């Protein structure tokens, strides 16, 4: 589940936390919001940012042997 969490501090700072989005696509999701909020002072990437989508595929070769007994 994708989640965007915003904490607005009394001094006007906005803290944003993104979870559930794998890889750098979180930057695409938040770009428009950040542009409206103002200057980004710092960013800290989570482990989800460094995760890549990998698909594992396996091919099973099945060979049926019939005996003539």
CNS distance restraints for C-alpha pairs under 8 A (distance, minus, plus):
assign (resid   1 and name CA) (resid  19 and name CA) 7.86 0.50 0.50
assign (resid   1 and name CA) (resid  20 and name CA) 5.34 0.50 0.50
assign (resid   2 and name CA) (resid  18 and name CA) 7.54 0.50 0.50
assign (resid   2 and name CA) (resid  19 and name CA) 5.81 0.50 0.50
assign (resid   2 and name CA) (resid  20 and name CA) 4.28 0.50 0.50
assign (resid   2 and name CA) (resid  21 and name CA) 5.86 0.50 0.50
assign (resid   3 and name CA) (resid  17 and name CA) 8.00 0.50 0.50
assign (resid   3 and name CA) (resid  18 and name CA) 5.77 0.50 0.50
assign (resid   3 and name CA) (resid  19 and name CA) 5.18 0.50 0.50
assign (resid   3 and name CA) (resid  20 and name CA) 6.18 0.50 0.50
assign (resid   4 and name CA) (resid  16 and name CA) 7.03 0.50 0.50
assign (resid   4 and name CA) (resid  17 and name CA) 5.82 0.50 0.50
assign (resid   4 and name CA) (resid  18 and name CA) 4.73 0.50 0.50
assign (resid   4 and name CA) (resid  19 and name CA) 6.64 0.50 0.50
assign (resid   5 and name CA) (resid  16 and name CA) 5.62 0.50 0.50
assign (resid   5 and name CA) (resid  17 and name CA) 5.02 0.50 0.50
assign (resid   5 and name CA) (resid  18 and name CA) 6.41 0.50 0.50
assign (resid   6 and name CA) (resid  14 and name CA) 6.55 0.50 0.50
assign (resid   6 and name CA) (resid  15 and name CA) 5.54 0.50 0.50
assign (resid   6 and name CA) (resid  16 and name CA) 4.60 0.50 0.50
assign (resid   6 and name CA) (resid  17 and name CA) 6.50 0.50 0.50
assign (resid   7 and name CA) (resid  14 and name CA) 5.61 0.50 0.50
assign (resid   7 and name CA) (resid  15 and name CA) 4.95 0.50 0.50
assign (resid   7 and name CA) (resid  16 and name CA) 6.51 0.50 0.50
assign (resid   8 and name CA) (resid  12 and name CA) 6.32 0.50 0.50
assign (resid   8 and name CA) (resid  13 and name CA) 5.92 0.50 0.50
assign (resid   8 and name CA) (resid  14 and name CA) 4.55 0.50 0.50
assign (resid   8 and name CA) (resid  15 and name CA) 6.41 0.50 0.50
assign (resid   9 and name CA) (resid  13 and name CA) 5.26 0.50 0.50
assign (resid   9 and name CA) (resid  14 and name CA) 6.21 0.50 0.50
assign (resid   9 and name CA) (resid  15 and name CA) 7.78 0.50 0.50
assign (resid  14 and name CA) (resid  37 and name CA) 7.95 0.50 0.50
assign (resid  18 and name CA) (resid  26 and name CA) 7.04 0.50 0.50
assign (resid  19 and name CA) (resid  48 and name CA) 7.55 0.50 0.50
assign (resid  20 and name CA) (resid  48 and name CA) 7.44 0.50 0.50
assign (resid  21 and name CA) (resid  25 and name CA) 6.96 0.50 0.50
assign (resid  21 and name CA) (resid  26 and name CA) 5.84 0.50 0.50
assign (resid  21 and name CA) (resid  48 and name CA) 6.80 0.50 0.50
assign (resid  21 and name CA) (resid  49 and name CA) 7.62 0.50 0.50
assign (resid  22 and name CA) (resid  26 and name CA) 7.26 0.50 0.50
assign (resid  22 and name CA) (resid  48 and name CA) 5.07 0.50 0.50
assign (resid  22 and name CA) (resid  49 and name CA) 5.65 0.50 0.50
assign (resid  22 and name CA) (resid  50 and name CA) 7.62 0.50 0.50
assign (resid  22 and name CA) (resid  51 and name CA) 5.99 0.50 0.50
assign (resid  22 and name CA) (resid  52 and name CA) 6.74 0.50 0.50
assign (resid  22 and name CA) (resid  53 and name CA) 7.40 0.50 0.50
assign (resid  23 and name CA) (resid  48 and name CA) 6.17 0.50 0.50
assign (resid  23 and name CA) (resid  49 and name CA) 4.21 0.50 0.50
assign (resid  23 and name CA) (resid  50 and name CA) 5.75 0.50 0.50
assign (resid  23 and name CA) (resid  51 and name CA) 5.63 0.50 0.50
assign (resid  23 and name CA) (resid  52 and name CA) 5.91 0.50 0.50
assign (resid  23 and name CA) (resid  53 and name CA) 7.85 0.50 0.50
assign (resid  24 and name CA) (resid  28 and name CA) 7.57 0.50 0.50
assign (resid  24 and name CA) (resid  49 and name CA) 5.67 0.50 0.50
assign (resid  24 and name CA) (resid  50 and name CA) 7.78 0.50 0.50
assign (resid  25 and name CA) (resid  29 and name CA) 6.50 0.50 0.50
assign (resid  26 and name CA) (resid  30 and name CA) 6.27 0.50 0.50
assign (resid  26 and name CA) (resid  49 and name CA) 7.70 0.50 0.50
assign (resid  27 and name CA) (resid  31 and name CA) 5.78 0.50 0.50
assign (resid  28 and name CA) (resid  32 and name CA) 7.96 0.50 0.50
assign (resid  30 and name CA) (resid  34 and name CA) 6.06 0.50 0.50
assign (resid  31 and name CA) (resid  35 and name CA) 6.15 0.50 0.50
assign (resid  32 and name CA) (resid  36 and name CA) 6.51 0.50 0.50
assign (resid  33 and name CA) (resid  37 and name CA) 6.27 0.50 0.50
assign (resid  34 and name CA) (resid  38 and name CA) 6.23 0.50 0.50
assign (resid  34 and name CA) (resid  39 and name CA) 7.57 0.50 0.50
assign (resid  34 and name CA) (resid  40 and name CA) 7.14 0.50 0.50
assign (resid  35 and name CA) (resid  39 and name CA) 7.54 0.50 0.50
assign (resid  45 and name CA) (resid  49 and name CA) 5.94 0.50 0.50
assign (resid  45 and name CA) (resid  50 and name CA) 7.92 0.50 0.50
assign (resid  46 and name CA) (resid  50 and name CA) 7.31 0.50 0.50
assign (resid  47 and name CA) (resid  51 and name CA) 6.49 0.50 0.50
